[in-house]
Amino acid sequence: MVTLERIAEAALQRDGLRLRSLVQDFLRDYPQLEAIPRPATENMQLLGTAAALLELLADRAGQPAPSWTQEVGAVPEPLFLLEAATRLKRLRALCEAEAPEPLRKRGLYAPPDFLSFA
């Protein structure tokens, strides 16, 4: 079974192919996103990323996010979730300006259609 922690790790590693695959499996295994428990980790980078991604997926699925996500703040180190955004000025600007709100409010940056297939 795919865990939220594995999804967050793939995002932090900027492994887009693995991330998309994990998210598809996760959504199939856990259709009710509000019931997903808080990851058991003290790593705030991982926890903030997990909360942001879960809020994003819940929003796109038209579901409420778990209440614990509201208690999680920004990640300690802001991060572009696409490696190319660190090199390409226009992509970086797009990510900073139009990243989905659940990501942007936690210091994570990606294009507005990030994981939109889900």
trRosetta pair geometry for C-beta under 8 A, 3 or more apart (Angstrom, degrees):
i j d omega theta_ij theta_ji phi_ij phi_ji
1 29 5.8 145 -143 -166 92 160
2 6 5.8 -118 -161 66 72 133
2 7 6.8 68 166 -50 111 96
2 22 5.1 155 -146 -161 135 80
2 25 4.5 118 -19 102 140 114
2 26 4.4 -98 97 -73 131 80
2 29 6.3 159 38 26 93 144
3 6 4.8 102 59 2 80 98
3 7 7.3 -141 100 -2 47 85
3 26 8.0 -56 68 -107 2 110
3 39 7.6 101 160 -110 109 102
4 7 5.5 -52 -153 35 38 115
4 8 6.4 37 151 -18 68 105
4 26 7.3 101 -81 -142 58 140
4 36 6.0 102 -54 178 137 130
4 39 5.6 -129 87 -65 112 108
4 50 4.9 78 150 -153 108 113
4 53 7.6 164 -159 81 89 118
4 54 6.2 -1 -137 -67 128 118
5 8 5.7 -55 -148 38 32 110
5 9 6.3 35 153 -21 65 105
5 39 4.9 127 -70 -134 95 133
5 41 6.6 128 -114 -31 119 136
5 46 6.6 22 -142 175 80 122
5 50 6.5 -22 -89 -90 46 135
6 9 5.6 -51 -145 35 33 114
6 10 6.4 35 155 -20 64 103
6 22 5.8 -149 118 -147 105 143
7 10 5.9 -55 -152 34 30 110
7 11 6.5 30 150 -18 64 106
7 19 6.7 85 -156 -143 68 73
7 22 4.9 -175 -94 124 76 128
7 23 6.1 92 -131 -75 122 72
7 26 6.0 -7 -63 -45 135 156
7 50 7.1 106 77 -117 98 76
7 53 6.0 -168 130 122 119 156
8 11 5.6 -54 -150 36 34 113
8 12 6.3 32 154 -17 67 107
8 39 7.4 -68 11 -40 146 163
8 46 5.1 101 125 -162 136 70
8 47 7.8 37 -162 -69 167 15
8 49 4.2 123 -152 102 100 110
8 50 4.0 -52 -62 -68 140 77
8 53 6.2 -158 -87 16 75 139
9 12 5.7 -56 -146 39 31 110
9 13 6.2 23 156 -12 65 110
9 46 6.8 4 -71 -125 71 107
10 13 5.8 -61 -145 44 29 106
10 15 4.8 -89 -161 65 78 106
10 18 4.6 -140 -139 106 126 106
10 19 4.1 173 126 -79 120 75
10 22 5.6 162 6 15 158 147
11 14 7.4 28 178 -77 34 36
11 15 7.9 -88 -63 44 18 70
11 19 5.4 94 -72 -117 65 133
11 49 5.5 177 85 180 129 126
11 53 6.2 -148 -40 -70 160 138
11 81 5.6 -34 -171 -138 89 114
11 108 7.8 12 155 -154 127 139
12 45 6.6 85 -117 144 138 109
12 46 6.9 -56 -34 -96 151 67
12 49 5.7 -75 -58 -78 100 173
12 79 6.9 4 -130 144 68 169
13 18 7.9 -4 79 62 123 135
14 80 7.9 32 -99 104 123 72
14 81 6.3 168 -106 -176 77 45
14 82 6.6 119 -147 -129 107 19
14 83 4.7 105 158 -48 152 90
15 18 4.2 2 131 36 118 116
15 19 5.8 145 90 -27 69 90
16 19 5.4 -56 -140 37 28 115
16 20 6.3 27 164 -18 66 104
16 82 7.1 31 -68 -110 126 78
17 20 6.2 -55 -150 34 27 107
17 21 6.5 23 154 -14 61 110
18 21 5.7 -60 -149 40 32 112
18 22 6.1 31 155 -19 68 108
19 22 5.9 -57 -145 37 27 109
19 23 6.3 26 158 -19 64 108
19 115 7.5 -90 138 -85 111 109
20 23 5.8 -55 -145 36 29 110
20 24 6.4 31 156 -20 63 105
20 115 7.0 -169 -103 -112 74 76
20 117 6.9 39 -148 50 109 135
21 24 5.9 -54 -151 34 29 111
21 25 6.6 24 154 -13 63 107
22 25 5.8 -59 -151 41 32 109
22 26 6.0 35 152 -24 68 110
23 26 5.4 -53 -142 36 31 115
23 27 6.2 29 160 -17 66 106
23 53 7.9 -121 -101 178 114 119
23 57 6.9 -158 -154 -97 110 130
23 115 5.9 -121 -164 -143 176 119
23 118 5.3 -70 147 -88 123 134
24 27 6.1 -56 -147 37 26 107
24 28 6.5 25 154 -17 61 108
24 117 7.7 -27 -79 111 101 116
24 118 7.0 -137 -82 -103 59 87
25 28 5.8 -60 -152 37 31 111
25 29 6.2 20 156 -12 68 112
26 29 5.9 -64 -145 43 27 104
26 30 5.9 -28 174 32 68 109
26 57 8.0 -45 104 -143 123 166
27 30 6.8 -72 -120 63 22 72
27 31 7.0 61 177 -98 60 52
27 57 6.8 -145 -85 -167 108 127
27 61 7.5 -176 -139 -80 116 136
27 118 5.7 171 -48 -158 154 101
28 31 7.6 -3 -156 -63 19 82
30 33 6.5 90 132 -91 104 55
30 35 7.4 -147 -164 72 102 98
30 36 6.1 64 171 -79 149 101
32 35 4.8 39 113 9 109 116
32 63 7.3 -178 -148 -153 48 149
33 36 5.7 -26 -165 -9 54 116
33 54 6.4 164 -175 -169 114 88
33 57 6.1 180 -114 107 151 105
33 58 4.4 -154 102 -91 147 93
33 61 6.3 128 -7 56 135 146
33 63 5.0 124 41 98 110 142
33 64 7.9 -172 84 82 96 45
33 65 6.6 -47 126 -118 115 50
33 66 7.1 -117 143 -32 71 84
34 58 7.1 98 -64 -128 66 131
34 63 6.0 -129 -35 162 95 110
34 64 5.0 41 -92 82 120 89
34 65 6.8 145 -101 167 65 11
34 66 5.5 139 -160 -78 44 59
35 66 7.1 -136 2 -90 5 106
36 54 6.1 -139 77 -139 147 135
36 66 5.4 -114 63 -37 77 135
37 66 7.4 166 -103 -140 19 162
37 68 7.6 46 -167 13 44 153
38 47 7.8 22 -173 -144 92 104
38 66 7.3 -159 -60 121 70 143
38 68 4.2 -105 -69 150 112 162
39 46 6.9 -101 104 132 153 105
39 47 6.0 -152 63 -107 114 74
39 50 5.2 16 -8 113 135 176
41 46 5.3 -44 118 90 155 130
41 47 5.6 -163 81 -61 103 95
42 47 7.8 -40 -166 -32 11 133
43 46 4.0 45 100 20 115 115
43 47 6.2 156 86 -15 60 88
44 47 5.4 -53 -132 43 35 111
44 48 5.8 37 165 -20 68 107
44 73 8.0 -10 -166 66 116 87
44 75 6.6 150 132 -140 84 54
44 76 5.3 85 91 -26 121 106
45 48 6.2 -54 -143 38 22 107
45 49 6.4 20 156 -16 58 112
45 75 5.0 62 -126 -158 58 107
45 76 5.8 -68 -67 34 85 95
45 77 6.2 -5 -103 36 119 94
45 79 7.9 74 -157 -20 106 138
46 49 5.9 -60 -148 39 27 110
46 50 6.2 29 155 -21 64 108
47 50 5.7 -52 -145 35 30 112
47 51 6.3 28 156 -17 64 106
47 72 5.7 -146 142 -136 99 129
48 51 5.8 -54 -146 37 30 110
48 52 6.2 30 156 -19 65 108
48 72 5.6 -180 -101 161 57 112
48 73 6.7 -42 -105 89 113 47
48 74 6.2 40 -146 167 144 22
48 75 3.8 -170 86 -74 147 73
48 76 7.7 172 3 -8 147 61
48 106 4.8 167 177 -173 105 125
48 107 7.4 7 150 47 144 101
48 108 7.6 169 131 -35 102 115
49 52 5.8 -55 -146 37 30 111
49 53 6.2 25 159 -15 65 109
49 75 6.2 43 -49 -82 77 131
49 79 7.9 -17 -88 53 115 137
49 106 7.5 174 -80 126 39 141
49 108 6.4 115 -111 -80 75 145
50 53 6.1 -59 -145 40 26 106
50 54 6.1 23 159 -16 64 111
50 72 8.0 -87 72 -174 85 173
51 54 5.9 -59 -144 39 27 108
51 55 6.3 27 157 -18 64 108
51 68 7.5 -119 -110 115 108 80
51 69 4.2 151 -156 -138 94 82
51 72 3.9 -177 -39 69 167 148
51 102 8.0 -145 129 -177 69 103
51 106 6.9 154 82 -89 104 154
52 55 5.9 -57 -149 37 27 110
52 56 6.3 29 153 -21 63 108
52 75 7.9 -51 -18 -36 136 107
52 102 4.9 145 -159 145 65 88
52 103 5.0 90 175 -99 126 50
52 105 7.6 179 -113 63 102 81
52 106 4.4 -117 -73 34 125 148
52 108 5.3 123 130 29 169 141
53 56 5.5 -53 -148 35 32 115
53 57 6.3 29 156 -16 66 106
53 102 7.6 164 -60 124 14 126
53 103 7.8 51 -72 -85 54 89
53 115 7.5 77 -146 2 89 169
54 57 5.8 -52 -144 39 32 109
54 58 6.1 32 156 -19 65 108
54 65 5.8 111 126 -145 91 106
54 66 6.7 -20 144 20 140 102
54 69 5.8 -143 84 -88 116 136
55 58 5.7 -56 -143 39 29 111
55 59 6.2 33 156 -22 64 107
55 65 4.4 -13 -107 -90 66 157
55 69 5.2 162 -61 162 102 152
55 102 3.7 -179 97 -133 116 137
56 59 5.9 -56 -149 34 27 112
56 60 6.4 19 157 -12 63 109
56 100 5.3 84 -121 111 110 148
56 102 4.4 -149 -59 64 75 138
56 103 6.3 28 -67 -40 132 91
56 114 7.5 -37 -173 95 152 102
56 115 6.5 83 130 71 130 131
57 60 5.9 -59 -146 40 30 107
57 61 6.1 19 157 -11 66 113
57 115 7.1 -59 -81 135 82 137
57 118 5.7 -53 -126 124 89 144
58 61 5.8 -64 -143 45 29 104
58 63 4.6 -96 -158 81 80 89
58 64 6.3 -26 173 125 131 17
58 65 4.0 172 49 -78 160 72
58 66 7.9 -158 -66 -7 153 60
59 62 7.8 34 177 -69 29 28
59 63 8.0 -93 -54 53 18 59
59 65 7.3 -14 -42 -47 75 107
59 100 7.6 166 72 -179 146 126
59 102 6.4 -164 -6 -29 138 131
60 115 7.6 -148 -6 114 163 94
60 116 6.9 -164 -129 -134 142 53
60 118 5.9 83 98 88 144 91
61 118 7.4 -57 -58 134 95 91
65 69 4.7 -48 143 36 127 148
65 70 7.7 139 92 -42 116 80
65 102 7.9 144 -66 -115 155 136
66 69 5.5 111 71 -15 77 97
67 70 6.0 -44 -173 19 54 113
67 71 7.7 47 140 -15 70 101
68 71 5.7 -55 -164 31 51 114
68 72 7.1 48 145 -25 73 104
69 72 5.8 -57 -156 27 42 113
72 106 7.5 9 122 -112 96 127
73 106 7.1 147 149 -123 39 81
74 78 7.7 -22 175 -80 115 79
74 105 7.1 -126 -84 141 89 54
74 106 4.7 169 -121 -152 55 47
74 107 4.4 80 -168 -11 108 112
75 78 6.7 136 75 -87 104 35
75 79 6.6 -37 92 6 152 105
75 106 5.5 69 -14 157 83 93
75 107 4.8 -127 46 70 88 118
75 108 6.4 77 4 -53 133 91
77 107 7.6 168 109 134 24 138
78 107 3.8 -112 -100 -179 79 104
78 108 7.2 -161 -153 -71 63 34
78 109 7.1 39 177 -12 101 106
79 107 7.0 71 15 130 65 88
79 108 5.7 -10 65 -117 85 70
79 109 7.1 -166 98 27 41 80
80 83 7.5 136 103 -92 107 17
80 85 3.9 -147 -176 85 143 126
80 86 5.5 -174 51 -55 140 79
80 92 6.7 -59 -99 -119 147 79
80 95 5.8 59 -132 130 99 162
80 109 4.8 -39 -106 75 65 104
80 110 7.2 133 -165 -75 61 55
81 85 7.7 43 51 22 47 140
81 95 7.9 -175 34 -149 80 132
81 103 7.3 -71 -16 -152 136 138
81 108 5.9 43 -44 -179 110 99
81 109 6.6 -171 4 79 81 45
81 110 4.2 -23 49 -74 121 109
81 114 6.6 70 79 -142 139 145
82 85 4.5 93 76 -12 95 106
82 91 6.9 -91 94 160 135 128
82 95 6.9 -148 34 -85 111 142
82 110 6.0 113 -17 -127 97 76
82 111 7.0 29 -16 -14 145 92
82 114 8.0 -132 -40 -104 108 113
83 86 6.1 -50 -173 20 47 111
83 87 7.6 19 144 0 70 106
84 87 5.9 -72 -159 46 46 101
84 88 5.3 5 161 6 86 121
84 91 5.7 -10 120 100 99 166
85 88 6.4 -64 -112 53 30 88
85 91 4.7 -124 -103 123 68 104
85 92 4.7 125 -176 -87 78 64
85 95 4.8 13 -136 -6 145 153
85 109 6.6 -162 145 112 159 110
85 110 7.7 -129 -32 -111 155 42
86 92 7.0 99 -89 -89 18 115
88 91 4.0 48 93 21 117 114
88 92 6.3 169 86 -18 58 86
89 92 5.7 -57 -146 36 27 113
89 93 6.4 26 157 -18 64 106
90 93 5.7 -54 -147 36 31 110
90 94 6.3 34 153 -20 65 105
91 94 5.6 -52 -148 36 33 114
91 95 6.3 33 154 -19 65 106
91 111 7.4 -56 -157 -71 84 102
92 95 5.8 -56 -149 37 29 111
92 96 6.3 27 154 -18 64 108
92 109 7.8 44 -154 132 59 144
93 96 5.8 -55 -145 38 30 110
93 97 6.1 16 161 -8 66 114
94 97 6.2 -68 -142 45 24 101
94 98 5.7 -38 -178 35 65 114
94 111 5.9 6 127 -114 118 79
94 112 7.6 -94 168 -14 95 89
95 98 7.2 -77 -115 57 14 72
95 99 5.4 40 -177 -64 60 100
95 109 4.0 85 150 160 108 103
95 110 5.7 -9 -137 -101 104 4
95 111 5.9 -61 -88 -64 76 47
96 99 6.9 -7 -113 -14 11 109
96 109 5.6 -11 -79 -134 51 140
98 111 7.0 5 93 -160 106 48
98 112 4.2 -50 146 -57 110 109
99 103 4.7 -103 161 89 114 118
99 104 4.2 144 83 -64 110 96
99 108 6.9 180 177 105 147 63
99 109 4.7 -113 -67 -136 146 56
99 110 5.3 95 -129 45 97 55
99 111 7.4 -25 -99 -45 60 1
99 112 6.9 -143 -109 -81 16 54
99 114 7.3 6 -144 4 73 137
100 103 5.0 79 68 13 82 106
100 104 6.8 -171 86 -9 35 94
100 110 7.1 -15 15 68 90 101
100 112 6.4 118 -57 -144 70 53
100 114 6.2 -119 -4 50 114 107
101 104 5.7 -58 -129 41 31 108
101 105 5.9 29 174 -21 68 108
102 105 6.6 -53 -140 33 21 107
102 106 7.2 0 161 0 53 113
103 106 6.4 -85 -165 45 30 98
103 108 4.1 -94 -169 87 86 101
103 109 6.7 145 139 -84 117 22
103 110 5.7 -60 167 23 170 101
103 114 7.0 26 -31 67 159 148
104 107 7.8 58 -172 -60 32 16
104 108 7.1 -99 -68 65 26 60
104 109 6.7 59 -99 -95 70 67
110 114 3.6 47 130 -74 130 154
110 115 8.0 33 129 -2 155 89
111 114 5.3 143 63 -49 67 85
113 116 4.2 -56 -169 -13 74 139
115 118 5.2 -5 165 2 91 121
